[in-house]
Amino acid sequence: MVDLLRFFRRRSPVEQDEENQLHIYRSQGRKRIVMVTLFDVAREGHDEIVAKVGAAFARFDRIVYVTDIPEFLHFRAAGAAFEYFPCLEQQVAHGSALDWPGYLRIRWDLLLAKWQPEHVLAYGRNIDRFLAAAPVRKGEGDS
């Protein structure tokens, strides 16, 4: 039994060399990203904003829209990425199920870490006002 274990644990020199080699699957320089928030902006206004931002930041590698409207095909048609936050009405409808201020703050911080934008633009309500408007669970905000 001991010999059998030694047999399986032993590696050939070829396997050891392959294991210690560095394999680079993808390598790119830092991308230039602009993030645009569209909180409380009616869907009808999105196309104009997407056109303006696209023209102004055409030299950037990626434009990321953060919206509270679940419709996203117009962002994809413009070649942009998008992220979704539940609108205030959805937050209120599911109010007691989640610590909205905490969740939204963590989600925003994760998006900033994920995309690492060079610029953040705000149309409509800015992120600080959007986060401040999130409903607090009953009993949590009372002192």
C-alpha positions as CSV (number, residue, x, y, z in Angstrom):
1,M,0.0,0.0,0.0
2,V,2.9,2.4,0.9
3,D,4.5,1.8,-2.6
4,L,1.2,2.5,-4.3
5,L,0.9,5.9,-2.5
6,R,4.4,6.8,-3.4
7,F,3.7,5.9,-7.0
8,F,0.7,8.3,-7.1
9,R,2.5,11.1,-5.3
10,R,5.6,11.0,-7.5
11,R,5.6,13.4,-10.4
12,S,7.5,13.3,-13.5
13,P,10.0,16.2,-14.2
14,V,7.8,17.4,-17.1
15,E,4.7,17.7,-14.8
16,Q,6.8,19.7,-12.3
17,D,8.1,22.1,-14.9
18,E,4.7,22.8,-16.3
19,E,3.4,23.4,-12.8
20,N,6.0,26.1,-12.1
21,Q,5.6,28.0,-15.3
22,L,3.7,31.2,-15.5
23,H,0.8,31.2,-17.9
24,I,-0.6,34.6,-18.9
25,Y,-4.1,34.2,-20.4
26,R,-4.9,37.9,-20.7
27,S,-3.0,41.0,-20.1
28,Q,-4.1,44.6,-20.7
29,G,-3.1,48.0,-19.5
30,R,-5.3,49.9,-17.2
31,K,-8.6,50.8,-19.0
32,R,-10.0,54.3,-18.9
33,I,-13.6,54.1,-17.6
34,V,-16.3,56.7,-17.0
35,M,-19.3,55.8,-14.8
36,V,-22.6,57.6,-15.3
37,T,-25.4,57.4,-12.7
38,L,-28.9,57.9,-13.9
39,F,-31.0,57.8,-10.8
40,D,-34.6,59.2,-11.1
41,V,-34.0,60.0,-14.8
42,A,-37.0,59.1,-16.9
43,R,-36.3,56.5,-19.6
44,E,-37.2,59.1,-22.3
45,G,-34.1,61.1,-21.3
46,H,-31.7,58.2,-21.5
47,D,-31.1,58.3,-25.2
48,E,-30.0,61.9,-25.2
49,I,-27.7,61.4,-22.3
50,V,-26.2,58.3,-23.8
51,A,-25.5,60.2,-27.0
52,K,-23.9,63.2,-25.2
53,V,-21.8,61.1,-22.9
54,G,-20.7,58.8,-25.8
55,A,-19.6,61.8,-27.8
56,A,-17.8,63.5,-24.9
57,F,-16.0,60.4,-23.7
58,A,-15.4,58.5,-27.0
59,R,-11.7,58.2,-26.2
60,F,-12.5,56.2,-23.1
61,D,-12.3,52.4,-23.2
62,R,-15.7,51.8,-21.5
63,I,-18.7,53.8,-20.3
64,V,-20.7,52.2,-17.5
65,Y,-24.2,53.4,-16.7
66,V,-25.7,52.8,-13.3
67,T,-29.5,53.1,-13.4
68,D,-32.6,52.4,-11.3
69,I,-34.6,51.4,-14.4
70,P,-34.4,47.7,-15.4
71,E,-34.5,48.5,-19.1
72,F,-31.0,48.2,-20.6
73,L,-31.1,47.4,-24.3
74,H,-30.3,51.0,-25.2
75,F,-27.1,50.8,-23.2
76,R,-26.1,47.7,-25.0
77,A,-26.9,49.2,-28.4
78,A,-24.5,52.0,-27.5
79,G,-21.8,49.5,-26.6
80,A,-21.9,50.5,-23.0
81,A,-22.0,48.4,-19.8
82,F,-24.7,48.9,-17.2
83,E,-25.4,48.2,-13.6
84,Y,-28.8,48.2,-11.9
85,F,-29.9,49.4,-8.5
86,P,-33.5,48.9,-7.4
87,C,-35.6,52.1,-7.6
88,L,-37.0,53.7,-4.4
89,E,-40.4,52.2,-5.1
90,Q,-38.9,48.7,-5.2
91,Q,-37.0,49.4,-2.0
92,V,-40.1,50.5,-0.2
93,A,-42.1,47.5,-1.5
94,H,-39.5,45.1,-0.1
95,G,-38.5,47.4,2.8
96,S,-38.4,45.0,5.7
97,A,-36.6,42.3,3.7
98,L,-33.3,44.1,3.5
99,D,-31.1,46.7,5.2
100,W,-31.3,48.9,2.1
101,P,-28.9,51.7,3.2
102,G,-26.2,49.1,4.0
103,Y,-26.8,47.0,1.0
104,L,-26.8,49.9,-1.5
105,R,-23.6,51.4,0.1
106,I,-21.8,48.0,-0.2
107,R,-23.0,47.6,-3.7
108,W,-21.8,51.0,-4.7
109,D,-18.4,50.4,-3.1
110,L,-18.2,47.1,-5.0
111,L,-19.0,48.8,-8.3
112,L,-16.3,51.4,-7.7
113,A,-13.8,48.6,-7.0
114,K,-14.9,46.5,-9.9
115,W,-14.8,49.3,-12.6
116,Q,-12.3,51.7,-11.0
117,P,-13.7,54.6,-13.0
118,E,-11.6,57.6,-13.8
119,H,-14.7,59.8,-13.7
120,V,-18.1,59.5,-12.2
121,L,-20.9,61.7,-13.7
122,A,-24.4,62.1,-12.2
123,Y,-27.6,62.8,-14.0
124,G,-30.7,63.1,-11.9
125,R,-30.2,62.3,-8.3
126,N,-26.6,61.8,-7.4
127,I,-25.4,58.7,-5.6
128,D,-25.2,60.3,-2.1
129,R,-28.8,61.5,-2.3
130,F,-29.9,58.2,-3.8
131,L,-28.3,56.3,-0.9
132,A,-29.7,58.7,1.7
133,A,-33.2,58.2,0.4
134,A,-33.1,54.4,1.0
135,P,-35.7,53.2,3.5
136,V,-34.5,52.2,6.9
137,R,-35.9,49.1,8.5
138,K,-38.5,49.9,11.2
139,G,-36.7,50.0,14.6
140,E,-33.2,50.5,13.2
141,G,-33.4,54.3,12.7
142,D,-35.1,55.0,16.0
143,S,-33.0,56.2,18.9
